[in-house]
Structure formats: structure tokens, C-alpha cells
Amino acid sequence: MNLGKIKRHRSWLISAAISMGIGLWLLSGQIGGESSASPANDLAGIDAIERPSVRVRRQSAEEVTRTITVNGRTAPARTVELNAETEGRVTDVAARRGERLDRGGVIVRLDQRDRNARLAQARAIVKQRELEFVARERLKSESYVSEAQLQEAAAQLETAKAELKRAQLDIAHMVIRASFDGALQERHVEIGDFVKIGDPVATVVDDRTLIVSASISEYDAKFVLIGGMGSATLATGERVSGRIRYVAPVADPATRTFTVELELDNIDGTIPAGVTAKLHIPAETVFAHRVSPSLLTLDDQGNLGIKIVNELRQVEFRAADIALSSSDGIWIAGLPTVATIITVGQGFVNHGALVDAVSESAVETAVAVKTSQQDN
């Protein structure tokens, strides 16, 4: 009976078996596709989207001397205000403002008044006191004059000599002279002015020796030593060299910086005083990479730095520790000894991003081959 039923429904069973076979075949195809071809294609698409290409240059660090560069200004090594040491009326002005002077050069002369007469009087009194002293000394040996009288004569002689010296100095102070080689910065009197002792007459500056004065940070102060070499770039672009003559022993309490002075030789007077300048002082020796300033970029916090690619092909942002700057580029310290620096595309990738690094040399070779083919 069962056999009869099977024979009766055989066509239905065959159709069901065929349908199940087709379904299993389709199902096996989907499963196989997901496990083989489809994931590879999807990952390739993801890689293409998440890994942009950047151009890089792999280079080694160079040993350079880090330079401390700060803004400053030139100034005379000395500035002195000359005051009158005797009173009188100005009768002659021998130097104009801005004129260069040698030590002892005449600036102003005062009138004679009665100075010569007082000098002659002082000389006569000295001569008289000398004769009196000699006479009493002779009488003292003969016991006609006491020791007290002899000492009185000696005191009178010394007083007369002091008055003579005062009269001589008064005449010498009639002429006001430059106290060192320099230039007349300011003259405060004219012919006919009457000056008293202590009145300002002129201001003289030492422009034959200049200084560049600047302030350096607490960190850099330990690298600056008195007697060390340094240089300065003037506002005119001229670069001059000199020696450090002064380093402040105590920092400015307001700015926490130390004052430094670089001494410059200006015997020919070509360097102007009072102009802005950049002071350059050699510091420690470090390993740094030379790059173009155009490769510098900013991070999200506004810090200036450079982007490199590490061994995992990830972008790293390194803050720019500029050790040296010149017309050839800038030297950045703090990078690995051998670094892969992004030279093109750094503005389109962020820190931590995966990238495809394309070497500059490979790009240059491809361009050269293409150019050669076009020429042929």
C-alpha cells in the first residue's frame, strides 16, 4: 500500500528534490562568495578610502650647533654727562652735536675772569711760606724757635700749596673736554650761557665700541658665558661679530629673563647705535633635520610643527624645535635620527592617520622616464 502511494506521488517527490537541490546550490554560492571574493574587494575599497597617498623624503639628521636668537638693540658702550666743575660764562663752543671726538678733545671753553690773578697770588704765597719754613727750620736748630712754631710754618706752607693747586685746577676746568674717544650726543649750553658748578654741559657717547643688549630666557641663560663669541644681524641686514661682555647675575623679576650684552668693535663708526638687531649666541650641539620652512604646519592647538610617517605608516605631528635658521632652510631638532618627512600632502592628513608613503625619488624617476618617452 505504501509502495503504491509512493508511485502515485513520485512526480511530486522528484520536483521537491530538484527544488531543494537548486536552493542548496544557490545558498552554497552566496556563502562561498562571502568567504572568498567579496570581503577582499570590500577591504580593498576601505583601504583605498582610509589611506591617502602623501609624498615623503627619508633623511638623516645632521649635527648642528643650536643658536639662541633673540631681539635686541644696539647702544653705545658708555654714555657720560659732563658737568661744569667751575663756574663761568661760555665763551667758545668747539664741537657740534654728532661730531666725533678723541679723548681730550675740546667741547666748551669758559671765560678767564680773575683766575690768572688768583693763580699768581697763590704762587706768591707758596713762595713766601717756603721762605718762612726754611727760616724757622734754621732757627729751630739753634733753639730760637720751638717745635710748635716750626710745625705751624709747615702747615701754612701746605695750605698755600693747596690753594695753588686749587687755582691751577680752576683754570684747567675752564676747558671742558671729552673724557674718552666717542661722539658728542648733546650739548646743553651755547655761547653766553653762565654755568655753575654741577650744571650739565654736554653728553658724550662711546660710539667706537657698541653693545647689543637683549634678554634671554631662563632655559637659555646657562649656555651664555662672559667672553663667549656671538653675532648680531642689524636692521640693515649686515651681520657683525663680537664677544659677550655681560650676563646679568639675577633675572628680571617681571619677565624672568636675563640681560645679555654683546660688545662690538665700531672704530670706523659704520654701525649705528640705537637700532634694532637680532642677537645670535651659539648654544649646545644637537642632531637636527634641515627642511624647508614651507613644510611646517599647525596642529589643532595652533602649535607649529612638522608631520612625519612612522614605521606603521601612521602620520605623527612633531612640534618644531628650531635649532638653527639660515637662508638654506631651518634645522629641526627632536625628530628621529632617520625620519620620513611628509613633503607634499601634509595639510590633508591628521595625526594618527594611515597613509601610503610615496618616496620623492620614485616620483622624480617616474617623471624622468615619462619625459624621456615623450621626447622619443
C-alpha positions as CSV (number, residue, x, y, z in Angstrom):
1,M,0.0,0.0,0.0
2,N,2.9,2.3,0.9
3,L,4.6,1.4,-2.3
4,G,1.5,2.4,-4.2
5,K,1.3,5.7,-2.6
6,I,5.0,6.4,-3.4
7,K,4.4,5.5,-7.1
8,R,1.3,7.7,-7.1
9,H,3.2,10.8,-5.7
10,R,6.6,10.1,-7.4
11,S,6.4,13.2,-9.6
12,W,5.8,15.4,-6.6
13,L,8.8,14.0,-4.8
14,I,11.1,14.4,-7.8
15,S,10.0,18.1,-8.1
16,A,10.6,18.7,-4.4
17,A,14.1,17.1,-4.6
18,I,15.0,19.2,-7.6
19,S,13.8,22.4,-5.9
20,M,15.8,21.6,-2.7
21,G,18.9,20.9,-4.8
22,I,18.7,24.2,-6.6
23,G,18.2,26.0,-3.3
24,L,21.2,24.4,-1.7
25,W,23.3,25.3,-4.8
26,L,22.3,28.9,-4.7
27,L,22.9,29.1,-0.9
28,S,26.3,27.5,-1.2
29,G,27.3,30.1,-3.9
30,Q,26.4,33.0,-1.6
31,I,28.2,31.6,1.3
32,G,31.3,30.9,-0.8
33,G,31.3,34.4,-2.2
34,E,31.2,36.0,1.2
35,S,34.1,33.9,2.4
36,S,36.4,34.5,-0.6
37,A,35.9,37.3,-3.2
38,S,33.6,39.7,-1.6
39,P,35.5,40.6,1.6
40,A,38.7,41.1,-0.3
41,N,37.0,43.6,-2.6
42,D,35.4,45.4,0.3
43,L,38.7,45.7,2.3
44,A,40.4,46.9,-0.8
45,G,37.8,49.6,-1.1
46,I,38.2,50.6,2.6
47,D,42.0,50.8,2.2
48,A,41.7,53.0,-0.8
49,I,39.4,55.4,1.1
50,E,41.2,55.4,4.5
51,R,44.8,55.5,3.2
52,P,45.5,58.6,1.2
53,S,48.9,59.0,-0.6
54,V,51.5,61.5,0.6
55,R,54.9,62.3,-0.8
56,V,57.8,61.8,1.6
57,R,61.5,62.2,1.9
58,R,63.6,59.9,4.1
59,Q,66.7,61.7,5.5
60,S,69.2,61.5,8.3
61,A,69.8,64.1,11.0
62,E,72.9,66.4,10.9
63,E,75.0,67.6,13.8
64,V,74.5,71.3,14.2
65,T,75.1,73.9,16.9
66,R,71.8,75.3,18.2
67,T,71.7,79.0,18.1
68,I,69.9,81.3,20.6
69,T,68.3,84.1,18.6
70,V,66.6,87.0,20.5
71,N,65.6,90.5,19.5
72,G,67.7,93.4,20.9
73,R,69.0,96.8,20.1
74,T,72.4,98.4,19.7
75,A,73.6,101.0,22.2
76,P,76.8,102.9,23.0
77,A,79.2,101.1,25.3
78,R,79.3,104.2,27.5
79,T,77.3,107.3,27.9
80,V,78.6,110.1,30.1
81,E,77.1,113.5,31.0
82,L,79.8,116.2,31.5
83,N,79.1,118.7,34.2
84,A,80.8,122.1,34.9
85,E,83.5,121.8,37.6
86,T,83.9,125.6,37.8
87,E,81.6,128.5,37.2
88,G,81.9,131.0,34.4
89,R,80.4,132.2,31.2
90,V,80.7,130.2,27.9
91,T,83.0,132.0,25.5
92,D,83.6,129.3,22.9
93,V,81.9,126.2,21.6
94,A,84.4,123.9,19.9
95,A,82.3,120.9,18.9
96,R,78.9,120.4,17.2
97,R,76.3,117.8,18.1
98,G,77.1,114.5,16.5
99,E,80.7,115.3,15.9
100,R,83.2,112.6,16.6
101,L,85.8,113.4,19.3
102,D,89.1,112.0,20.5
103,R,89.8,111.7,24.2
104,G,90.7,115.2,25.4
105,G,89.0,117.0,22.6
106,V,87.7,120.5,23.5
107,I,83.9,120.9,23.7
108,V,83.4,124.2,25.6
109,R,85.6,127.0,27.0
110,L,84.6,129.3,29.8
111,D,85.8,132.9,30.4
112,Q,89.1,133.6,32.3
113,R,87.6,136.0,34.8
114,D,90.2,136.5,37.7
115,R,91.6,133.0,37.5
116,N,95.1,134.0,36.3
117,A,95.4,136.7,39.0
118,R,94.4,134.2,41.7
119,L,96.9,131.7,40.3
120,A,99.7,134.3,40.5
121,Q,98.6,135.2,44.1
122,A,98.7,131.5,45.1
123,R,102.2,131.1,43.7
124,A,103.5,134.1,45.6
125,I,102.0,132.9,48.9
126,V,103.6,129.5,48.4
127,K,107.0,131.1,47.8
128,Q,106.5,133.2,51.0
129,R,105.6,130.2,53.1
130,E,108.6,128.2,51.8
131,L,110.9,131.0,52.9
132,E,109.3,131.2,56.3
133,F,109.5,127.5,56.8
134,V,113.2,127.4,55.9
135,A,114.0,130.3,58.2
136,R,112.2,128.7,61.2
137,E,113.8,125.4,60.5
138,R,117.3,127.1,60.7
139,L,116.3,128.9,63.9
140,K,115.0,125.6,65.4
141,S,118.4,124.1,65.1
142,E,119.8,127.0,67.1
143,S,117.0,126.6,69.7
144,Y,115.5,130.0,68.9
145,V,112.2,128.5,67.6
146,S,110.1,125.9,69.2
147,E,108.9,122.7,67.5
148,A,105.3,124.0,67.6
149,Q,106.3,127.1,65.7
150,L,108.2,125.0,63.1
151,Q,105.1,122.8,62.6
152,E,102.9,126.0,62.3
153,A,105.1,127.2,59.4
154,A,104.9,123.7,57.8
155,A,101.1,123.8,58.0
156,Q,101.0,127.2,56.5
157,L,103.2,126.1,53.6
158,E,100.9,123.1,52.9
159,T,97.8,125.3,53.0
160,A,99.4,127.7,50.4
161,K,100.3,124.7,48.2
162,A,96.7,123.5,48.3
163,E,95.4,126.9,47.3
164,L,97.9,126.9,44.4
165,K,96.6,123.5,43.3
166,R,93.0,124.7,43.5
167,A,93.8,127.7,41.4
168,Q,95.5,125.5,38.8
169,L,92.6,123.1,38.6
170,D,90.2,126.0,38.3
171,I,92.0,127.2,35.2
172,A,92.1,123.6,33.8
173,H,88.3,123.2,34.4
174,M,87.7,126.3,32.2
175,V,88.0,124.0,29.2
176,I,85.5,121.1,29.2
177,R,87.0,118.1,27.3
178,A,85.8,114.7,26.1
179,S,86.7,112.0,28.7
180,F,87.1,109.2,26.1
181,D,87.0,108.6,22.3
182,G,83.4,109.0,21.1
183,A,80.9,111.4,19.8
184,L,79.1,114.5,21.1
185,Q,75.5,113.3,21.6
186,E,74.1,116.5,23.1
187,R,75.4,120.0,24.1
188,H,73.3,121.8,26.7
189,V,74.9,125.3,26.5
190,E,75.6,128.0,24.0
191,I,77.9,131.0,23.9
192,G,76.9,133.5,26.5
193,D,75.3,130.9,28.9
194,F,76.5,131.1,32.5
195,V,77.2,127.8,34.2
196,K,77.7,126.9,37.8
197,I,79.5,124.0,39.4
198,G,77.5,120.8,38.6
199,D,75.4,122.2,35.7
200,P,75.2,119.8,32.7
201,V,77.2,120.9,29.8
202,A,77.4,118.0,27.3
203,T,76.6,114.3,26.8
204,V,79.3,112.2,25.2
205,V,78.7,108.6,24.0
206,D,81.3,105.9,23.2
207,D,80.2,105.0,19.6
208,R,83.5,103.3,18.8
209,T,82.5,100.4,21.0
210,L,78.9,99.4,20.8
211,I,76.8,96.7,22.6
212,V,73.8,94.7,21.5
213,S,71.6,94.4,24.6
214,A,68.9,91.7,24.7
215,S,67.0,89.5,27.2
216,I,67.3,85.7,27.1
217,S,65.1,83.1,28.8
218,E,65.8,81.1,31.9
219,Y,66.5,78.0,29.9
220,D,69.0,79.6,27.6
221,A,70.9,81.5,30.2
222,K,73.1,78.5,31.2
223,F,74.5,78.4,27.6
224,V,75.8,82.1,27.7
225,L,79.2,82.8,29.2
226,I,81.1,86.0,29.5
227,G,83.9,86.1,26.9
228,G,82.0,83.8,24.6
229,M,81.5,84.6,20.9
230,G,78.3,85.9,19.4
231,S,76.9,87.8,16.4
232,A,74.2,90.2,15.6
233,T,72.1,90.9,12.5
234,L,71.3,94.6,12.1
235,A,68.2,96.1,10.7
236,T,70.2,96.9,7.5
237,G,70.9,93.1,7.1
238,E,74.6,93.5,8.0
239,R,75.9,90.7,10.3
240,V,78.6,91.6,12.8
241,S,80.5,89.6,15.4
242,G,81.7,90.2,18.9
243,R,82.2,88.9,22.4
244,I,79.8,88.6,25.3
245,R,80.8,91.2,27.9
246,Y,77.9,90.9,30.4
247,V,75.4,88.4,31.6
248,A,73.0,89.6,34.4
249,P,73.6,87.5,37.5
250,V,69.9,87.9,38.5
251,A,66.8,87.5,36.3
252,D,64.3,90.4,35.9
253,P,61.6,89.7,38.4
254,A,58.9,90.9,35.9
255,T,59.9,88.9,32.9
256,R,62.1,86.1,34.3
257,T,64.7,86.9,31.7
258,F,68.5,87.7,31.9
259,T,70.0,90.7,30.2
260,V,73.0,89.9,27.9
261,E,75.3,92.4,26.2
262,L,77.4,91.6,23.1
263,E,80.3,94.0,22.6
264,L,81.1,95.1,19.0
265,D,84.1,97.0,17.6
266,N,82.9,100.1,15.8
267,I,86.1,102.0,15.4
268,D,85.2,103.1,11.9
269,G,81.7,104.3,13.1
270,T,79.7,102.3,10.4
271,I,77.4,100.6,12.9
272,P,74.6,102.9,14.1
273,A,73.6,103.0,17.8
274,G,70.0,102.6,19.0
275,V,68.8,100.4,16.1
276,T,67.0,97.1,16.3
277,A,69.1,93.9,15.9
278,K,68.9,90.2,16.3
279,L,71.4,88.6,18.7
280,H,72.7,85.2,17.8
281,I,74.5,83.2,20.5
282,P,75.8,79.6,19.9
283,A,74.4,77.1,22.4
284,E,74.6,73.2,22.6
285,T,75.3,70.9,19.7
286,V,72.3,68.8,18.7
287,F,71.2,66.5,15.8
288,A,68.6,68.1,13.6
289,H,67.0,67.8,10.2
290,R,67.3,70.5,7.6
291,V,63.9,71.2,6.0
292,S,62.2,74.0,4.1
293,P,60.0,76.4,6.2
294,S,57.1,75.6,3.8
295,L,56.9,72.1,5.3
296,L,55.8,73.5,8.7
297,T,52.2,73.2,9.6
298,L,49.8,73.8,12.6
299,D,48.1,71.3,14.8
300,D,44.6,71.6,16.3
301,Q,46.0,73.6,19.3
302,G,47.9,76.0,17.0
303,N,51.3,74.6,17.7
304,L,53.8,74.9,14.8
305,G,55.4,71.6,13.8
306,I,56.1,69.1,11.1
307,K,54.5,65.8,10.1
308,I,56.4,62.5,9.6
309,V,55.4,58.9,8.8
310,N,56.4,56.2,11.3
311,E,57.1,52.5,10.7
312,L,53.4,51.7,11.0
313,R,52.7,54.1,8.1
314,Q,50.9,56.4,10.5
315,V,51.2,60.2,10.5
316,E,52.9,61.8,13.5
317,F,52.9,65.5,14.3
318,R,56.1,66.7,15.9
319,A,56.4,70.2,17.4
320,A,59.1,72.3,15.7
321,D,62.1,72.8,17.9
322,I,64.1,75.1,15.6
323,A,67.8,74.7,16.4
324,L,69.1,76.8,13.6
325,S,67.8,79.0,10.8
326,S,69.5,80.2,7.7
327,S,68.9,81.0,4.0
328,D,69.3,77.3,3.2
329,G,66.4,76.3,5.4
330,I,65.7,75.5,9.1
331,W,67.1,72.7,11.2
332,I,64.5,71.0,13.4
333,A,65.6,69.0,16.5
334,G,63.6,66.4,18.3
335,L,62.9,64.1,15.3
336,P,64.2,60.5,15.0
337,T,67.8,60.2,13.7
338,V,66.4,58.9,10.4
339,A,63.0,60.4,9.7
340,T,60.4,60.0,6.9
341,I,59.2,63.6,6.5
342,I,56.0,64.4,4.6
343,T,56.8,66.9,1.9
344,V,53.5,67.0,-0.1
345,G,50.0,66.4,1.3
346,Q,50.7,67.2,4.9
347,G,47.8,69.6,5.0
348,F,45.3,66.8,4.2
349,V,46.3,64.2,6.8
350,N,45.9,64.3,10.5
351,H,48.0,62.9,13.3
352,G,47.4,59.1,13.6
353,A,46.1,58.6,10.1
354,L,47.2,55.7,8.0
355,V,48.8,56.8,4.7
356,D,50.6,55.4,1.6
357,A,54.1,57.0,1.6
358,V,55.4,57.7,-1.9
359,S,59.1,58.5,-2.0
360,E,60.2,61.7,-3.7
361,S,62.9,59.7,-5.5
362,A,60.3,57.4,-7.0
363,V,58.2,60.3,-8.2
364,E,61.2,62.0,-9.8
365,T,62.2,58.8,-11.5
366,A,58.7,58.3,-12.9
367,V,58.6,61.9,-14.2
368,A,62.1,61.4,-15.8
369,V,61.0,58.2,-17.6
370,K,57.8,59.8,-18.9
371,T,59.7,62.8,-20.1
372,S,62.2,60.6,-21.9
373,Q,59.4,58.6,-23.6
374,Q,57.7,61.8,-24.7
375,D,61.0,63.1,-26.2
376,N,61.5,59.8,-28.1
